[in-house]
Every structure is written in structure tokens, then in C-alpha cells.
Amino acid sequence: MTIKAVWKGNENENICAFTFDDGPSRLPIEAWLDVLDEEGAVGTFFFTGEWMDRHPDRARLILSRGHVLAPHTYHHRRMAQVPKPVFLEQLKMTELAYQDATGLPCPTFMRFPYCSFREENLDWLVERNYIDIEGIDSGDWAGIPAENIFAKVEPKLEKGSIVVMHSNDIAIGSPEGLRALIRLAKQKGLEGVGVPAILESIGAKANYRSWNISIEVPAELDHPTEHWSYLNSEEQLAALADQTLEWSLTQYEQHANNREEWLTYLQQPIQAHGATEDRELFGLRSFEGTHWSYVRMGVRGDTLVLLDYAAKEAQADTLVYIFRWAAETASRLGLTRIEARRDLRRAAEMCRQLGWPAEIVEDVPTEQ
């Protein structure tokens, strides 16, 4: 049986979920994260793609602190009022924003803004392998105080409950209301878990979707690739590890907690997307002993897969240097395509400006 929407988890398990919609602009997200961490609960944040684009560091903070980030459409539209092409575009835009902000595949469970949806909308979600997550309305969206939030939810909080709260600039009573509700849940013997655990409790799966940019290797390579070379020593790799610690990379946030773990990550070959990293293709762009970019690559069929890449500077132009080096490598190896998964939308724009044929395409959905 296809599950279109979930309003509650397993009523026989001692779990509940605290979820939050929207994304704050003026209030700090830490107001909610701190309460969750102090009270020992996992939160699920259904935030808009627009918020993720504006606050990618905040998006990564949610994940780094052990919580769940999931889609809430891109523009916070009333989805019951939009035609199917706009509906599907909102999903895709949010998935790309999520992946660009976090470097990770986007969950395909979501919540409709305003709880605005038609039965037809749920069918459209199923076509895209999505599940809608609803629950108990806490009323915090109206800016009510913490005690009113507690009073509204308290009689309904039980095994399997999903509590719908908000993390935005209006729901000022939400953090302390949350604290009181988590304490109530613990008194009732309930553990506050993320939505993936709620889905698992009813036999459903949390699926994820990622995208890649597929680039046609240009026939003529008349561009400069100066200052690039291939990694040639452990000393060079150690220097790269030290210098990239200052680059504020999402890769570091995902794979390491200290310099030693980061060096280990850089030393170990990556296996992903049907390709295994070729260590002889570990490229570095350097000036006078300072590294400015790196790229780690593998080959799958006729495609050069960029498994990891980063630059010291944040400008989109740094992608041009990386892709030009990748194109030169692909041409030398007799490959016809390049595939990458970071900074997808900026990468697509850079390819357009270079005149390189490229398209953003969907990966096969995965489970995590």
C-alpha cells in the first residue's frame, strides 16, 4: 500500500516527533536547537529552499547538531492553489537548494505550507516518491505564548504523535513551549525522535534524492589550466589538509571533527556514484606553496566523475578553473562527459557562460 501522508507514528512505540516549519530570519535557529539538545530530543526542521539558499551555514548547523532538515517547498506557496508544473518545480528547486547548501541528497518527505493541499497534490507527491508529514497543530504560528502552546498540545501528546511547531520570527513562544512539551513527553515515557524514525515505526522508508550536472567535454580546449598539478606526495597532502582547515568546507563538517580525521578523509579513496577515486587524478591548483583548489576524480564508463572538489575562494569563477582542469583530464583520458554534484546551479551557469553543453539531471533515489 502506498503511503501518501503520515499524521502519526506507531501508536505502540514510545516515540514522538517535534517538527518545525519555515525557517527564521531574525531570530537565531539556536533558540530551538539549544532546547532540543538540552532536553535530549531530535528535531525535524521543514524549511523552505529559499531559506536554505539564504542561510546555508544555518542549514548545515541543524544537521551537524544531529537533527533533521527536510523540504517545505521553495517559496512557501499554498500548494493547493498551484498547477502541477509549478508544484513539481517547487520540489525540484528545494531539492537543489538543499543539496547546494548541505552537499547531501535531499529527503523526499516534506510538509505543505499552511497544511494547504488537495488529494491530487498527494498523488503528485507519490509520483516523485515523496511522503507528506502532518501532525498536531501547536498553534504557535499565531505568536501565542509558551503556556498556550503547551495547553493546546498537552492533551494530544501520546505514543506516535507528530507535533507541528514553527521556527520563524513570529513563533516567539515556540522555544519555551517546546521545552515544556519535551519534558511532558519524557514524563510520559516518550522519546523525541526525528521523522525518519517515525516513518520506520510504521514500516515506511525515508528516501532521498540527489542531482548531478552532466557536462559534455568540449571538443577544443583552448583555455589555460596553469598552476594545476597532480598530488605527488604525502607531504603535499598534509599541507593541503592544514590549509583547507581555513576554508570552512562542508566536506570537513561532514567527515571530520579535527585535523587528523580530515587528513584521513583526504587520504582514503572515495567510492561513490559508481566510481572509485583514482588517486593519480587528485588535482591541486597552487601558487607559491599555497593551495587554492583541489579536485578528486574517478572514472565510470565514458564519464569523469568529480567525487569531491573545493576552492579557497567562494566565487563561482573558481568552478571554472576546476571544470577546465577536469575537462583537460577527461580529454587526455579519452572521456566524453564530466559529472559533478556540488554547487549545481552555479556550475550550470558557469557552463552556460563557457558555452559548454550541460544539464542538471536526477540521480537514482537512494535510502540512507
Buried (B, 14 or more C-beta within 10 A) or exposed (E): EEBBBBEBBBEEBBBBBBBBBBBBEEBEBBBBBBBBBEBEBBBBBBBBBBBBBBBBEBBBBBBBBEBBBBBBBBBBBEBBEBEEEEBBBBBBBBBBBBBBBBBBBBBBBBBBBBBBBEEEBBEBBBEBEBBBBBBBBBBBBEBBEBEBBBBBBEEEBBBBBBBBBBBBEBBBBBBBBBBBBBEBBBEEEBBBBBBBBBBBBBEBBBBBBBBBBBBBBBEEBEBEBEBBEEBEEEEBBBBBBEBBBEBEBBBBBBBBEEEEEBBEBBEEEBEEBEBBBBBEBBBBBBEEEEBBBBBBBBBBEEBBBBBBBBBBEEEBEBBBBBBBBBBBBBBEBEBEBBBBBBBBBBBBBBBEEBEBEBEBEEBEEEEE
